[in-house]
Amino acid sequence: MKINTTTHLRLLILGTSLLPVLLFFICAAGFKIGYLYALLIAAAAALAAVFFAAGQIMAGLAAPMVKVSSSVKCFITADYKLEAAIHKEGWPEAESLISSVNRLMLELSAYRAFQLNQVLEERGKAEALIETIVDGVLLVDDRGFLIYSNDTALQLLGIPKRAPDVVLPASVKNNFFAAAIKDIMESREICLKMDVDVGVPGEDYDISRSFRITARQFLSATLKRPGRVIVIRDVTVEKEIESSRETFFHMITHDMRAPLTSIQGYAQMLGKYTESSPEGTKFLKVILRAAHRLNGMIADILNTIKLEHGEMKLRTEEIDASALCARVSETHEPLAARKNITFSVVPPPAAITFTGDMGLLERVISNLVGNSLKFTPAGGTVSISCREVSGEAVFTVEDTGPGIPEDQRGEIFKKYSQMEEHKYMGFGLGLAMCKMAVELHKGRIWVESEVGKGSRFIFAIPLHGVYPGEAPAA
């Protein structure tokens, strides 16, 4: 039967305490030795007992602890690889502790190996994915040193190979990218986008390709310092498609405007010079409405192109918000009546006047109202309202249509963007044009919506803004 550590210690303390006393009495009384000699013998026995007890404690407890500490340090130094188990020795509690430490180190070693395998597997997947995509991808730390990149990025930037001494922008050899990478590394913005045109020497002439560089900060998990992910994408084809689309729109708007003007003009003349009848009047109204709608679509295309290229010049004048809403209402009331939609204008509590381009803002509200009438079912409601809030004229077009999902509310203001269920119901330029027109007035536009209950399109124009373009109209 093994004696536990507590019993060992108690016996050692008791033996160390009693042995000198017993020897003193035995020597003094039993052997008739003088008290001085008996005291010396007892002192020597006490010293021997202390050394014996210390040796027992060292062998049974302290030495195993030192061995455990040394083995754990070696385990950590060896990157958590267990070379050999610690040999059990010492008192029972020490042996039990050594067994627990051995088991802990064995499990840590196995877990470490499993995690490393997982990390290597995930890293392999990530590297395979990054190397497969056609975009150039780089990860750099806050000092510009390269953490990782795919071969595409190295080739684009003119960097021979991945190496510890690669640092951006100094290592960039392609001069077309050097300035852009330098600006990115010096910027403190979280997200950056910029386009770069790169010359590609041809056999007989030089051609160029367009690249879009997107950079975003990230925090290093270990250093808690910001690095950057840089993605370089070839957008040459996208820009060519965009250019072709704009050329096409220019062509159709130019070719359509002349015949459309003739249709509108002669339709109005027919109403004046022909004998009126209910059927004839109805048909002429349909022609004029269709011509008006087509004219609005042409205006949206031209306005979008001008706004995007910075060619739009505002013809500013003093605008009465109520009058602006009334003009839009007058145009759209017939359509609302035909669709059995209740259409209303909520007048502001007080007169609101501001400076802006009447024609352009009328197109903005017309587009918003037109969309609401297009998607609101029969029996629904559409309303226009305006109010003054914190030095801004805030216009709201509210409907009881199907609503817009939250993840699409930011996308609908982009060019050619349409909800899937509304595909082929227009060019997808109306809301993009509205956004650019409002922003040209130094305003802002947004949507509030609840699926199944309707939407509120809201835009705000400063009452006393200063706008680029022509002087106010006389």
C-alpha positions as CSV (number, residue, x, y, z in Angstrom):
1,M,0.0,0.0,0.0
2,K,1.4,3.4,-1.0
3,I,1.6,6.2,1.5
4,N,0.3,9.5,0.2
5,T,2.3,12.8,0.3
6,T,0.5,14.2,3.3
7,T,1.4,11.1,5.4
8,H,5.0,11.2,4.1
9,L,5.3,14.8,5.3
10,R,3.7,14.2,8.7
11,L,6.0,11.2,9.4
12,L,9.1,13.2,8.4
13,I,8.1,16.2,10.5
14,L,7.3,13.9,13.5
15,G,10.5,11.9,13.1
16,T,12.6,15.0,12.7
17,S,11.0,16.5,15.8
18,L,11.1,13.4,18.1
19,L,14.5,11.9,17.2
20,P,16.7,14.5,18.8
21,V,14.6,14.5,22.0
22,L,14.6,10.8,22.3
23,L,18.4,10.6,21.8
24,F,18.9,13.3,24.4
25,F,17.0,11.4,27.0
26,I,18.5,8.0,26.1
27,C,22.1,9.4,26.2
28,A,21.5,11.4,29.4
29,A,19.5,8.9,31.4
30,G,20.3,5.5,29.9
31,F,24.0,5.9,29.2
32,K,24.8,8.3,32.0
33,I,26.4,10.7,29.6
34,G,26.7,14.3,30.6
35,Y,24.0,16.7,29.6
36,L,26.4,18.7,27.4
37,Y,27.5,15.6,25.4
38,A,23.9,14.4,25.2
39,L,22.8,17.8,23.9
40,L,25.5,17.7,21.2
41,I,24.5,14.2,20.1
42,A,20.8,15.3,20.0
43,A,21.8,18.3,17.9
44,A,23.8,16.1,15.5
45,A,20.8,13.8,15.2
46,A,18.5,16.7,14.5
47,L,20.8,17.9,11.7
48,A,21.0,14.4,10.2
49,A,17.2,14.1,10.5
50,V,16.7,17.4,8.7
51,F,19.0,16.4,5.9
52,F,17.3,13.0,5.6
53,A,13.8,14.7,5.5
54,A,15.0,17.2,2.9
55,G,16.4,14.4,0.8
56,Q,13.1,12.6,1.0
57,I,11.1,15.7,0.0
58,M,13.5,16.4,-2.9
59,A,13.3,12.8,-4.2
60,G,9.5,12.5,-3.6
61,L,8.2,15.9,-4.6
62,A,10.7,18.6,-5.6
63,A,12.7,16.6,-8.2
64,P,9.7,15.4,-10.1
65,M,8.3,19.0,-10.2
66,V,11.7,20.3,-11.6
67,K,11.6,17.4,-14.2
68,V,8.0,18.3,-15.1
69,S,8.9,22.0,-15.5
70,S,11.9,21.2,-17.7
71,S,9.9,18.8,-19.9
72,V,7.1,21.3,-20.4
73,K,9.7,24.0,-21.5
74,C,11.2,21.5,-24.0
75,F,7.7,20.6,-25.2
76,I,7.0,24.3,-26.0
77,T,10.5,24.8,-27.5
78,A,9.9,21.8,-29.8
79,D,6.8,23.5,-31.2
80,Y,4.4,21.4,-29.2
81,K,5.7,18.1,-30.4
82,L,6.0,15.4,-27.7
83,E,9.3,13.6,-28.2
84,A,9.0,11.3,-25.1
85,A,6.8,11.0,-22.1
86,I,8.0,12.0,-18.7
87,H,9.1,9.0,-16.6
88,K,6.9,8.7,-13.5
89,E,8.8,9.0,-10.2
90,G,8.4,10.4,-6.6
91,W,5.5,10.2,-4.3
92,P,2.0,9.1,-5.5
93,E,0.7,12.7,-6.0
94,A,3.9,13.6,-8.0
95,E,3.3,10.4,-10.2
96,S,-0.3,11.4,-10.7
97,L,0.7,14.9,-11.7
98,I,3.3,13.6,-14.2
99,S,0.7,11.3,-15.7
100,S,-1.7,14.3,-16.1
101,V,1.0,16.4,-17.7
102,N,1.9,13.6,-20.1
103,R,-1.7,13.2,-21.1
104,L,-2.1,17.0,-21.5
105,M,1.0,17.3,-23.7
106,L,0.0,14.3,-25.8
107,E,-3.5,15.9,-26.4
108,L,-2.0,19.3,-27.1
109,S,0.5,17.8,-29.6
110,A,-2.3,15.9,-31.4
111,Y,-4.6,19.0,-31.4
112,R,-1.7,21.2,-32.7
113,A,-1.0,18.8,-35.5
114,F,-4.7,18.7,-36.4
115,Q,-5.0,22.5,-36.4
116,L,-1.8,22.8,-38.6
117,N,-3.2,20.3,-41.0
118,Q,-6.5,22.3,-41.2
119,V,-4.6,25.5,-41.6
120,L,-2.5,24.1,-44.4
121,E,-5.5,22.6,-46.1
122,E,-7.4,25.9,-45.9
123,R,-4.4,27.8,-47.1
124,G,-4.0,25.4,-50.0
125,K,-7.6,26.0,-51.0
126,A,-7.2,29.7,-50.7
127,E,-4.0,29.7,-52.8
128,A,-5.6,27.5,-55.4
129,L,-8.6,29.8,-55.6
130,I,-6.5,33.0,-55.8
131,E,-4.2,31.5,-58.4
132,T,-7.3,30.4,-60.5
133,I,-9.0,33.8,-60.7
134,V,-7.9,36.2,-63.4
135,D,-7.6,39.2,-61.1
136,G,-4.4,40.2,-59.5
137,V,-4.5,39.9,-55.7
138,L,-2.0,41.1,-53.2
139,L,-1.9,41.2,-49.4
140,V,0.5,43.7,-47.9
141,D,1.2,44.8,-44.3
142,D,1.1,48.4,-42.9
143,R,4.7,49.0,-44.0
144,G,4.0,47.8,-47.6
145,F,5.8,44.4,-47.3
146,L,4.2,41.7,-49.3
147,I,2.4,39.0,-47.3
148,Y,1.0,37.1,-50.2
149,S,0.1,37.6,-53.9
150,N,-0.8,35.5,-56.9
151,D,1.3,35.3,-60.1
152,T,-1.1,37.5,-62.0
153,A,-0.5,40.5,-59.7
154,L,3.3,40.0,-59.8
155,Q,3.2,40.0,-63.6
156,L,1.1,43.1,-63.8
157,L,3.3,45.0,-61.4
158,G,6.5,43.8,-62.9
159,I,7.7,42.1,-59.7
160,P,9.9,39.0,-60.6
161,K,8.9,36.8,-57.7
162,R,7.6,36.6,-54.2
163,A,10.4,37.4,-51.8
164,P,10.7,38.7,-48.2
165,D,12.3,42.0,-49.5
166,V,9.4,42.9,-51.8
167,V,7.8,46.1,-50.6
168,L,5.2,48.3,-52.2
169,P,5.4,50.7,-54.0
170,A,9.3,50.5,-54.3
171,S,9.3,47.1,-55.9
172,V,6.7,47.9,-58.6
173,K,8.5,48.0,-61.9
174,N,5.5,48.7,-64.2
175,N,5.4,52.5,-64.3
176,F,1.8,52.6,-65.3
177,F,0.8,51.1,-61.9
178,A,3.6,52.7,-59.7
179,A,1.8,56.0,-59.1
180,A,-1.6,54.4,-58.3
181,I,0.0,51.9,-55.9
182,K,2.0,54.7,-54.2
183,D,-1.3,56.7,-53.7
184,I,-3.0,53.6,-52.2
185,M,-0.2,52.9,-49.8
186,E,0.0,56.5,-48.6
187,S,-3.8,56.8,-48.2
188,R,-5.5,56.4,-44.9
189,E,-8.9,55.6,-46.4
190,I,-10.4,52.2,-45.6
191,C,-11.6,51.5,-49.2
192,L,-10.2,52.9,-52.4
193,K,-10.9,52.5,-56.1
194,M,-9.0,53.9,-59.0
195,D,-8.7,53.2,-62.7
196,V,-5.4,52.9,-64.6
197,D,-4.9,52.8,-68.3
198,V,-1.9,50.6,-69.2
199,G,-0.1,50.8,-72.5
200,V,0.5,47.5,-74.3
201,P,3.0,47.7,-77.2
202,G,1.6,46.2,-80.3
203,E,3.3,45.2,-83.5
204,D,2.3,48.2,-85.6
205,Y,0.6,50.4,-83.0
206,D,0.2,50.8,-79.3
207,I,-3.0,49.7,-77.6
208,S,-4.1,50.1,-74.0
209,R,-5.9,48.1,-71.4
210,S,-8.0,49.5,-68.5
211,F,-7.5,48.2,-65.0
212,R,-9.5,48.9,-61.9
213,I,-7.6,48.8,-58.6
214,T,-9.6,48.2,-55.5
215,A,-7.9,48.4,-52.1
216,R,-9.3,47.7,-48.7
217,Q,-7.8,47.8,-45.2
218,F,-7.8,44.8,-42.9
219,L,-6.5,44.2,-39.4
220,S,-3.8,41.6,-38.9
221,A,-5.0,39.0,-36.4
222,T,-1.6,38.9,-34.7
223,L,-0.3,42.4,-34.8
224,K,-3.6,44.3,-34.7
225,R,-2.3,46.7,-37.3
226,P,-3.9,47.5,-40.6
227,G,-2.7,45.9,-43.8
228,R,-4.3,46.1,-47.3
229,V,-5.9,43.7,-49.8
230,I,-5.3,45.0,-53.3
231,V,-7.3,43.6,-56.2
232,I,-6.3,44.5,-59.8
233,R,-9.0,43.7,-62.4
234,D,-8.9,44.1,-66.1
235,V,-12.0,46.1,-67.0
236,T,-11.1,46.7,-70.7
237,V,-14.0,44.7,-72.0
238,E,-16.5,46.3,-69.5
239,K,-15.4,49.7,-70.6
240,E,-15.7,48.8,-74.3
241,I,-19.2,47.5,-73.7
242,E,-20.1,50.6,-71.8
243,S,-18.7,52.8,-74.5
244,S,-20.6,50.8,-77.2
245,R,-23.8,51.1,-75.2
246,E,-23.4,54.8,-74.8
247,T,-22.7,55.1,-78.6
248,F,-25.8,53.1,-79.2
249,F,-27.9,55.3,-76.9
250,H,-26.5,58.4,-78.6
251,M,-27.4,57.0,-81.9
252,I,-31.0,55.9,-81.1
253,T,-31.8,59.1,-79.2
254,H,-30.5,61.3,-82.1
255,D,-32.4,59.2,-84.7
256,M,-35.6,59.0,-82.6
257,R,-35.9,62.6,-81.5
258,A,-36.7,64.0,-85.0
259,P,-39.5,61.5,-85.9
260,L,-40.8,61.7,-82.3
261,T,-41.1,65.5,-82.6
262,S,-43.0,65.1,-85.8
263,I,-45.4,62.6,-84.2
264,Q,-46.2,64.9,-81.3
265,G,-46.5,68.0,-83.6
266,Y,-48.8,66.3,-86.1
267,A,-50.9,64.6,-83.4
268,Q,-51.6,68.0,-81.9
269,M,-52.4,69.5,-85.3
270,L,-54.8,66.6,-86.0
271,G,-56.7,67.5,-82.8
272,K,-57.1,71.1,-84.1
273,Y,-57.9,70.5,-87.8
274,T,-59.9,67.3,-87.9
275,E,-63.5,66.9,-86.8
276,S,-63.6,65.8,-83.2
277,S,-65.2,62.5,-82.2
278,P,-64.9,60.5,-78.9
279,E,-62.9,57.7,-80.6
280,G,-60.6,60.2,-82.5
281,T,-59.9,62.2,-79.4
282,K,-59.2,59.0,-77.4
283,F,-56.7,57.8,-80.1
284,L,-54.9,61.1,-80.3
285,K,-54.5,61.2,-76.5
286,V,-53.0,57.7,-76.6
287,I,-50.5,58.8,-79.3
288,L,-49.6,61.9,-77.3
289,R,-49.1,60.0,-74.1
290,A,-46.9,57.4,-75.8
291,A,-44.9,60.1,-77.5
292,H,-44.5,62.0,-74.1
293,R,-43.4,58.8,-72.4
294,L,-40.9,58.0,-75.2
295,N,-39.6,61.6,-75.0
296,G,-39.0,61.2,-71.3
297,M,-37.0,58.0,-71.9
298,I,-34.9,59.8,-74.4
299,A,-34.4,62.7,-72.0
300,D,-33.3,60.2,-69.3
301,I,-30.7,58.6,-71.6
302,L,-29.2,62.0,-72.6
303,N,-29.3,63.4,-69.1
304,T,-27.6,60.2,-67.7
305,I,-24.8,60.4,-70.2
306,K,-24.3,64.1,-69.6
307,L,-24.4,63.8,-65.8
308,E,-22.0,60.8,-65.8
309,H,-19.5,62.6,-68.0
310,G,-19.8,65.9,-66.1
311,E,-21.2,67.7,-69.1
312,M,-24.5,68.7,-67.6
313,K,-24.8,72.4,-66.9
314,L,-27.7,73.4,-64.6
315,R,-30.0,76.2,-65.7
316,T,-30.8,77.5,-62.3
317,E,-33.8,79.5,-61.3
318,E,-36.0,80.2,-58.3
319,I,-38.3,77.1,-57.9
320,D,-41.5,77.0,-56.0
321,A,-41.8,73.5,-54.6
322,S,-45.6,73.4,-54.7
323,A,-45.6,74.5,-58.4
324,L,-43.0,71.8,-59.2
325,C,-45.2,69.1,-57.6
326,A,-48.3,70.4,-59.4
327,R,-46.6,70.2,-62.8
328,V,-45.7,66.6,-62.2
329,S,-49.1,65.8,-60.9
330,E,-50.8,67.3,-63.9
331,T,-48.8,65.0,-66.2
332,H,-49.4,61.8,-64.3
333,E,-53.0,62.1,-63.2
334,P,-54.5,60.5,-66.4
335,L,-52.3,57.4,-66.0
336,A,-53.3,57.1,-62.3
337,A,-56.9,57.4,-63.2
338,R,-56.6,54.7,-65.9
339,K,-55.0,52.3,-63.4
340,N,-57.5,53.1,-60.7
341,I,-54.8,54.4,-58.4
342,T,-55.5,57.3,-56.0
343,F,-52.9,60.0,-56.8
344,S,-52.5,63.0,-54.6
345,V,-50.2,66.0,-53.9
346,V,-49.8,67.0,-50.2
347,P,-49.0,70.7,-50.2
348,P,-46.4,72.0,-47.8
349,P,-47.6,73.9,-44.7
350,A,-45.7,77.0,-45.9
351,A,-44.2,78.2,-49.2
352,I,-40.9,76.6,-50.0
353,T,-38.6,78.1,-52.6
354,F,-35.0,77.1,-53.6
355,T,-32.6,77.4,-56.4
356,G,-32.3,74.6,-58.9
357,D,-32.8,73.4,-62.5
358,M,-36.6,73.2,-62.9
359,G,-36.5,70.9,-65.9
360,L,-34.1,68.4,-64.4
361,L,-35.8,68.2,-61.0
362,E,-39.1,67.7,-62.8
363,R,-37.6,64.7,-64.6
364,V,-36.5,63.4,-61.2
365,I,-39.9,63.6,-59.6
366,S,-41.6,62.3,-62.8
367,N,-39.3,59.3,-62.8
368,L,-40.1,58.5,-59.2
369,V,-43.8,59.0,-59.7
370,G,-43.7,57.0,-63.0
371,N,-42.1,54.1,-61.2
372,S,-44.6,54.2,-58.4
373,L,-47.5,54.2,-60.8
374,K,-45.9,51.4,-62.8
375,F,-45.6,49.0,-59.9
376,T,-48.5,50.0,-57.7
377,P,-51.5,47.7,-58.2
378,A,-55.0,48.9,-59.0
379,G,-56.7,50.3,-55.9
380,G,-53.4,51.5,-54.4
381,T,-52.2,55.0,-53.6
382,V,-49.4,57.3,-54.8
383,S,-48.6,60.7,-53.2
384,I,-46.1,63.5,-53.6
385,S,-45.2,65.7,-50.7
386,C,-42.6,68.4,-49.9
387,R,-41.5,69.9,-46.6
388,E,-38.7,72.0,-45.3
389,V,-36.3,70.3,-42.9
390,S,-33.0,71.8,-41.5
391,G,-32.4,74.1,-44.5
392,E,-33.4,71.5,-47.1
393,A,-36.4,71.0,-49.4
394,V,-37.3,67.4,-48.8
395,F,-39.5,65.7,-51.5
396,T,-41.2,62.4,-50.9
397,V,-42.9,60.1,-53.4
398,E,-44.8,57.4,-51.5
399,D,-46.7,54.4,-52.8
400,T,-48.4,51.2,-51.7
401,G,-46.6,49.0,-54.2
402,P,-44.7,45.7,-53.6
403,G,-41.8,47.3,-51.8
404,I,-38.1,46.7,-52.3
405,P,-36.0,44.1,-50.4
406,E,-33.3,45.6,-48.1
407,D,-30.4,44.0,-50.0
408,Q,-31.5,45.7,-53.3
409,R,-32.2,49.2,-52.0
410,G,-28.6,50.4,-52.7
411,E,-28.4,48.6,-56.1
412,I,-31.5,50.2,-57.7
413,F,-29.7,53.6,-58.0
414,K,-27.0,52.1,-60.2
415,K,-27.0,52.3,-64.0
416,Y,-28.8,49.4,-65.8
417,S,-29.8,47.9,-62.4
418,Q,-33.3,46.5,-62.1
419,M,-35.0,44.0,-59.8
420,E,-35.3,40.6,-61.4
421,E,-39.1,40.7,-61.5
422,H,-38.9,44.1,-63.3
423,K,-36.4,43.1,-66.1
424,Y,-37.3,44.2,-69.6
425,M,-39.5,47.0,-68.2
426,G,-37.1,49.8,-69.2
427,F,-33.5,50.6,-69.6
428,G,-32.7,50.8,-65.8
429,L,-31.5,54.4,-66.1
430,G,-34.3,56.3,-64.4
431,L,-33.2,56.0,-60.8
432,A,-29.5,56.3,-61.7
433,M,-30.3,59.6,-63.5
434,C,-32.3,60.7,-60.4
435,K,-29.3,60.1,-58.1
436,M,-26.8,61.9,-60.3
437,A,-29.2,64.9,-60.8
438,V,-29.9,65.2,-57.1
439,E,-26.2,65.0,-56.3
440,L,-25.4,67.6,-58.9
441,H,-27.7,69.9,-56.9
442,K,-25.6,68.9,-53.8
443,G,-28.5,66.9,-52.5
444,R,-29.1,63.3,-51.5
445,I,-31.6,60.6,-52.4
446,W,-32.6,57.4,-50.6
447,V,-35.4,54.9,-50.3
448,E,-37.4,53.6,-47.3
449,S,-39.4,50.5,-48.0
450,E,-41.1,47.5,-46.5
451,V,-41.8,44.5,-48.7
452,G,-45.5,44.0,-49.3
453,K,-46.4,47.5,-47.9
454,G,-44.8,50.0,-50.3
455,S,-41.9,52.4,-50.7
456,R,-41.0,56.0,-50.0
457,F,-38.4,57.6,-52.4
458,I,-37.0,60.7,-50.7
459,F,-34.6,63.3,-51.9
460,A,-33.4,66.5,-50.3
461,I,-32.1,69.7,-52.0
462,P,-30.4,72.5,-50.1
463,L,-32.5,75.7,-50.1
464,H,-29.4,77.9,-50.6
465,G,-26.9,75.8,-52.5
466,V,-24.4,77.0,-55.0
467,Y,-24.4,74.9,-58.2
468,P,-22.0,74.5,-61.1
469,G,-23.1,75.5,-64.5
470,E,-24.8,78.5,-66.0
471,A,-25.9,81.6,-64.1
472,P,-29.5,81.8,-62.9
473,A,-32.0,82.3,-65.6
474,A,-33.3,85.9,-65.9
